[in-house]
Amino acid sequence: MNQKYSKQEILLEGISLFRRKGYHNLGTKEILDECGIPKGSFYNFFSSKADYALQALALYGKSMLDLIRRFTRDEALSPLERISNYLELTLQANTEEGMRFGCLSMNFATELAGYNDEFAALNKTIFQYWIQEIAACLEKGQDLGEVRNDYTAEELAEYLYLNIFG
């Protein structure tokens, strides 16, 4: 059994598992088997499967924000090029996965947020950070005349994220 006892590794495995299987289709035993850890070790880190999923979602949200920032804050490129490059990376990653798994936050929003307030609140915060980061880049593009300005940068960022990036 491949033993991954670091909390970070267990959370990274959780991101992958939840993206592939969803929350309801993934049992705790499968998590333990995939992570190579005994039940007691799992419960040393997490109080429940829901706690594990929330922590995995928080890590995913931060990781994605860091990734978005790598693109949106690249001053060597124009704002429109930054957004285009992030879009290209997103499309490439989804294509490599056969368009099967999608964004963990969007998946959890669909599967859990409608009836679980903790997931809904965390997802709302994650989306707000992502949208703000994309909007700041789009606003710079609007200032330069690269991006249409008949919508606010936040409206455009929400559209892009919810309809294209997510």
CYANA upper distance limits for C-alpha pairs under 8 A (distance plus 0.5 A):
  1 MET  CA     36 GLY  CA      5.93
  2 ASN  CA     35 CYS  CA      7.74
  2 ASN  CA     36 GLY  CA      5.60
  3 GLN  CA     35 CYS  CA      7.20
  3 GLN  CA     36 GLY  CA      5.06
  3 GLN  CA     37 ILE  CA      6.35
  4 LYS  CA      9 GLU  CA      6.76
  4 LYS  CA     10 ILE  CA      7.06
  4 LYS  CA     35 CYS  CA      6.41
  4 LYS  CA     36 GLY  CA      6.56
  4 LYS  CA     37 ILE  CA      7.14
  5 TYR  CA      9 GLU  CA      7.70
  5 TYR  CA     10 ILE  CA      7.48
  5 TYR  CA     37 ILE  CA      7.28
  5 TYR  CA     41 SER  CA      8.02
  6 SER  CA     10 ILE  CA      6.86
  7 LYS  CA     11 LEU  CA      6.61
  7 LYS  CA     45 PHE  CA      7.22
  8 GLN  CA     12 LEU  CA      6.65
  9 GLU  CA     13 GLU  CA      6.65
 10 ILE  CA     14 GLY  CA      6.65
 10 ILE  CA     35 CYS  CA      6.60
 11 LEU  CA     15 ILE  CA      6.79
 11 LEU  CA     52 TYR  CA      7.85
 11 LEU  CA     55 GLN  CA      7.61
 11 LEU  CA     56 ALA  CA      5.57
 11 LEU  CA     59 LEU  CA      8.03
 12 LEU  CA     16 SER  CA      7.09
 12 LEU  CA     56 ALA  CA      7.47
 13 GLU  CA     17 LEU  CA      6.62
 13 GLU  CA     34 GLU  CA      8.19
 13 GLU  CA     35 CYS  CA      7.20
 14 GLY  CA     18 PHE  CA      6.34
 14 GLY  CA     31 ILE  CA      7.80
 14 GLY  CA     52 TYR  CA      8.23
 14 GLY  CA     53 ALA  CA      7.66
 14 GLY  CA     56 ALA  CA      6.59
 15 ILE  CA     19 ARG  CA      6.54
 15 ILE  CA     56 ALA  CA      6.18
 15 ILE  CA     57 LEU  CA      7.63
 15 ILE  CA     60 TYR  CA      7.38
 15 ILE  CA    104 LEU  CA      7.70
 16 SER  CA     20 ARG  CA      6.71
 17 LEU  CA     21 LYS  CA      6.33
 17 LEU  CA     22 GLY  CA      7.93
 17 LEU  CA     26 LEU  CA      8.08
 17 LEU  CA     31 ILE  CA      8.18
 18 PHE  CA     22 GLY  CA      5.11
 18 PHE  CA     23 TYR  CA      6.26
 18 PHE  CA     26 LEU  CA      7.61
 18 PHE  CA     53 ALA  CA      8.29
 18 PHE  CA    104 LEU  CA      7.67
 19 ARG  CA    101 PHE  CA      5.94
 19 ARG  CA    102 GLY  CA      7.35
 19 ARG  CA    103 CYS  CA      7.63
 19 ARG  CA    104 LEU  CA      5.94
 19 ARG  CA    107 ASN  CA      7.79
 20 ARG  CA    100 ARG  CA      8.23
 20 ARG  CA    101 PHE  CA      5.99
 21 LYS  CA     25 ASN  CA      6.12
 21 LYS  CA     26 LEU  CA      6.41
 22 GLY  CA     26 LEU  CA      6.88
 22 GLY  CA    107 ASN  CA      7.73
 22 GLY  CA    108 PHE  CA      8.09
 22 GLY  CA    111 GLU  CA      8.21
 23 TYR  CA     53 ALA  CA      8.25
 23 TYR  CA    108 PHE  CA      7.89
 23 TYR  CA    111 GLU  CA      7.86
 23 TYR  CA    112 LEU  CA      8.49
 26 LEU  CA     30 GLU  CA      7.18
 26 LEU  CA     31 ILE  CA      7.84
 27 GLY  CA     31 ILE  CA      7.00
 28 THR  CA     32 LEU  CA      6.72
 28 THR  CA     49 LYS  CA      7.07
 29 LYS  CA     33 ASP  CA      6.62
 30 GLU  CA     34 GLU  CA      6.48
 31 ILE  CA     35 CYS  CA      6.50
 32 LEU  CA     36 GLY  CA      6.26
 32 LEU  CA     37 ILE  CA      5.74
 32 LEU  CA     38 PRO  CA      6.75
 32 LEU  CA     39 LYS  CA      7.07
 32 LEU  CA     42 PHE  CA      7.79
 33 ASP  CA     37 ILE  CA      7.21
 37 ILE  CA     41 SER  CA      6.78
 37 ILE  CA     42 PHE  CA      7.24
 38 PRO  CA     42 PHE  CA      7.09
 39 LYS  CA     43 TYR  CA      6.86
 40 GLY  CA     44 ASN  CA      6.74
 41 SER  CA     45 PHE  CA      7.31
 42 PHE  CA     46 PHE  CA      6.59
 43 TYR  CA     47 SER  CA      6.11
 43 TYR  CA     48 SER  CA      7.53
 46 PHE  CA     51 ASP  CA      6.33
 46 PHE  CA     52 TYR  CA      6.04
 47 SER  CA     51 ASP  CA      6.42
 47 SER  CA     52 TYR  CA      8.00
 48 SER  CA     52 TYR  CA      6.75
 49 LYS  CA     53 ALA  CA      6.63
 50 ALA  CA     54 LEU  CA      6.60
 51 ASP  CA     55 GLN  CA      6.67
 52 TYR  CA     56 ALA  CA      6.59
 53 ALA  CA     57 LEU  CA      6.52
 54 LEU  CA     58 ALA  CA      6.65
 54 LEU  CA    118 GLU  CA      8.43
 54 LEU  CA    119 PHE  CA      7.24
 54 LEU  CA    122 LEU  CA      8.36
 55 GLN  CA     59 LEU  CA      6.73
 56 ALA  CA     60 TYR  CA      6.58
 57 LEU  CA     61 GLY  CA      6.51
 57 LEU  CA    104 LEU  CA      7.55
 57 LEU  CA    105 SER  CA      7.25
 58 ALA  CA     62 LYS  CA      6.78
 58 ALA  CA    122 LEU  CA      7.82
 58 ALA  CA    126 ILE  CA      8.29
 59 LEU  CA     63 SER  CA      6.54
 60 TYR  CA     64 MET  CA      6.51
 60 TYR  CA    104 LEU  CA      7.90
 60 TYR  CA    105 SER  CA      8.42
 61 GLY  CA     65 LEU  CA      6.64
 61 GLY  CA    105 SER  CA      7.89
 61 GLY  CA    126 ILE  CA      6.08
 62 LYS  CA     66 ASP  CA      6.69
 62 LYS  CA    126 ILE  CA      8.29
 63 SER  CA     67 LEU  CA      6.76
 64 MET  CA     68 ILE  CA      6.54
 64 MET  CA    130 TRP  CA      8.47
 65 LEU  CA     69 ARG  CA      6.59
 65 LEU  CA    129 TYR  CA      7.68
 65 LEU  CA    130 TRP  CA      6.41
 65 LEU  CA    133 GLU  CA      8.40
 66 ASP  CA     70 ARG  CA      6.83
 67 LEU  CA     71 PHE  CA      7.38
 68 ILE  CA     72 THR  CA      6.60
 68 ILE  CA     86 TYR  CA      7.60
 68 ILE  CA    130 TRP  CA      7.86
 68 ILE  CA    133 GLU  CA      7.87
 68 ILE  CA    134 ILE  CA      8.04
 69 ARG  CA     73 ARG  CA      6.01
 69 ARG  CA     74 ASP  CA      8.47
 69 ARG  CA    133 GLU  CA      7.43
 70 ARG  CA     74 ASP  CA      6.85
 71 PHE  CA     82 ARG  CA      5.83
 71 PHE  CA     83 ILE  CA      7.56
 71 PHE  CA     85 ASN  CA      7.60
 71 PHE  CA     86 TYR  CA      6.55
 72 THR  CA     79 PRO  CA      7.50
 72 THR  CA     82 ARG  CA      5.93
 72 THR  CA     83 ILE  CA      7.08
 72 THR  CA     86 TYR  CA      8.49
 72 THR  CA    133 GLU  CA      7.65
 72 THR  CA    134 ILE  CA      7.14
 72 THR  CA    137 CYS  CA      6.15
 73 ARG  CA     82 ARG  CA      8.31
 73 ARG  CA    137 CYS  CA      7.99
 74 ASP  CA     82 ARG  CA      7.34
 77 LEU  CA     81 GLU  CA      6.37
 77 LEU  CA     82 ARG  CA      6.61
 78 SER  CA     82 ARG  CA      6.77
 78 SER  CA    141 GLY  CA      7.90
 79 PRO  CA     83 ILE  CA      6.86
 79 PRO  CA    137 CYS  CA      6.13
 79 PRO  CA    138 LEU  CA      6.90
 79 PRO  CA    140 LYS  CA      6.82
 79 PRO  CA    141 GLY  CA      5.52
 79 PRO  CA    146 GLU  CA      8.25
 80 LEU  CA     84 SER  CA      6.54
 80 LEU  CA    138 LEU  CA      7.75
 80 LEU  CA    141 GLY  CA      6.55
 80 LEU  CA    146 GLU  CA      6.88
 80 LEU  CA    147 VAL  CA      7.49
 81 GLU  CA     85 ASN  CA      6.45
 82 ARG  CA     86 TYR  CA      6.79
 82 ARG  CA    137 CYS  CA      8.45
 83 ILE  CA     87 LEU  CA      6.62
 83 ILE  CA    134 ILE  CA      8.20
 83 ILE  CA    137 CYS  CA      8.15
 83 ILE  CA    138 LEU  CA      8.31
 84 SER  CA     88 GLU  CA      6.61
 85 ASN  CA     89 LEU  CA      6.71
 86 TYR  CA     90 THR  CA      6.68
 87 LEU  CA     91 LEU  CA      6.64
 87 LEU  CA    164 ILE  CA      8.22
 87 LEU  CA    165 PHE  CA      6.99
 88 GLU  CA     92 GLN  CA      6.53
 89 LEU  CA     93 ALA  CA      6.58
 90 THR  CA     94 ASN  CA      6.66
 90 THR  CA    165 PHE  CA      6.74
 91 LEU  CA     95 THR  CA      6.48
 91 LEU  CA    165 PHE  CA      8.28
 92 GLN  CA     96 GLU  CA      6.62
 93 ALA  CA     97 GLU  CA      6.92
 94 ASN  CA     98 GLY  CA      6.77
 94 ASN  CA     99 MET  CA      5.40
 94 ASN  CA    100 ARG  CA      8.05
 94 ASN  CA    101 PHE  CA      8.20
 94 ASN  CA    102 GLY  CA      7.34
 95 THR  CA     99 MET  CA      5.96
 97 GLU  CA    101 PHE  CA      7.46
102 GLY  CA    106 MET  CA      7.97
102 GLY  CA    107 ASN  CA      7.51
102 GLY  CA    166 GLY  CA      7.46
103 CYS  CA    107 ASN  CA      6.57
103 CYS  CA    166 GLY  CA      6.14
104 LEU  CA    108 PHE  CA      6.52
105 SER  CA    109 ALA  CA      6.44
105 SER  CA    123 ASN  CA      6.68
105 SER  CA    126 ILE  CA      8.44
106 MET  CA    110 THR  CA      6.70
106 MET  CA    166 GLY  CA      6.96
107 ASN  CA    111 GLU  CA      6.59
108 PHE  CA    112 LEU  CA      5.78
108 PHE  CA    113 ALA  CA      6.96
108 PHE  CA    119 PHE  CA      7.90
109 ALA  CA    113 ALA  CA      5.15
109 ALA  CA    114 GLY  CA      7.64
109 ALA  CA    119 PHE  CA      7.90
109 ALA  CA    120 ALA  CA      7.22
109 ALA  CA    123 ASN  CA      7.28
110 THR  CA    114 GLY  CA      7.78
112 LEU  CA    116 ASN  CA      6.23
112 LEU  CA    119 PHE  CA      7.09
112 LEU  CA    120 ALA  CA      7.97
113 ALA  CA    117 ASP  CA      6.95
113 ALA  CA    118 GLU  CA      8.24
113 ALA  CA    119 PHE  CA      5.73
113 ALA  CA    120 ALA  CA      4.72
113 ALA  CA    123 ASN  CA      8.23
114 GLY  CA    120 ALA  CA      7.46
116 ASN  CA    120 ALA  CA      6.72
117 ASP  CA    121 ALA  CA      6.46
118 GLU  CA    122 LEU  CA      6.68
119 PHE  CA    123 ASN  CA      6.43
120 ALA  CA    124 LYS  CA      6.54
121 ALA  CA    125 THR  CA      6.83
122 LEU  CA    126 ILE  CA      6.69
123 ASN  CA    127 PHE  CA      6.51
124 LYS  CA    128 GLN  CA      6.60
125 THR  CA    129 TYR  CA      6.87
126 ILE  CA    130 TRP  CA      6.84
127 PHE  CA    131 ILE  CA      6.45
128 GLN  CA    132 GLN  CA      6.49
129 TYR  CA    133 GLU  CA      6.74
130 TRP  CA    134 ILE  CA      6.80
131 ILE  CA    135 ALA  CA      6.33
131 ILE  CA    154 GLU  CA      7.24
131 ILE  CA    157 ALA  CA      6.06
131 ILE  CA    158 GLU  CA      6.48
131 ILE  CA    161 TYR  CA      7.67
132 GLN  CA    136 ALA  CA      6.57
132 GLN  CA    154 GLU  CA      7.44
132 GLN  CA    157 ALA  CA      8.23
133 GLU  CA    137 CYS  CA      7.17
134 ILE  CA    138 LEU  CA      6.73
134 ILE  CA    154 GLU  CA      8.43
134 ILE  CA    157 ALA  CA      6.11
135 ALA  CA    139 GLU  CA      6.42
135 ALA  CA    153 ALA  CA      5.35
135 ALA  CA    154 GLU  CA      5.42
135 ALA  CA    156 LEU  CA      7.73
135 ALA  CA    157 ALA  CA      5.60
136 ALA  CA    140 LYS  CA      7.00
136 ALA  CA    153 ALA  CA      7.69
137 CYS  CA    141 GLY  CA      6.94
138 LEU  CA    142 GLN  CA      6.64
138 LEU  CA    147 VAL  CA      7.22
138 LEU  CA    153 ALA  CA      6.00
138 LEU  CA    156 LEU  CA      8.23
138 LEU  CA    157 ALA  CA      7.79
139 GLU  CA    143 ASP  CA      6.70
139 GLU  CA    147 VAL  CA      8.44
139 GLU  CA    152 THR  CA      8.42
139 GLU  CA    153 ALA  CA      5.71
140 LYS  CA    144 LEU  CA      6.86
141 GLY  CA    145 GLY  CA      6.62
141 GLY  CA    146 GLU  CA      5.47
141 GLY  CA    147 VAL  CA      5.61
142 GLN  CA    146 GLU  CA      6.26
142 GLN  CA    147 VAL  CA      5.12
142 GLN  CA    148 ARG  CA      6.66
142 GLN  CA    149 ASN  CA      6.36
142 GLN  CA    153 ALA  CA      8.18
149 ASN  CA    153 ALA  CA      8.07
151 TYR  CA    155 GLU  CA      6.60
151 TYR  CA    156 LEU  CA      6.97
152 THR  CA    156 LEU  CA      6.86
153 ALA  CA    157 ALA  CA      6.52
154 GLU  CA    158 GLU  CA      6.54
155 GLU  CA    159 TYR  CA      6.69
156 LEU  CA    160 LEU  CA      6.58
157 ALA  CA    161 TYR  CA      6.49
158 GLU  CA    162 LEU  CA      6.37
159 TYR  CA    163 ASN  CA      6.21
159 TYR  CA    164 ILE  CA      8.10
160 LEU  CA    164 ILE  CA      5.66
160 LEU  CA    165 PHE  CA      6.65
161 TYR  CA    165 PHE  CA      5.08
161 TYR  CA    166 GLY  CA      5.88
162 LEU  CA    166 GLY  CA      5.80
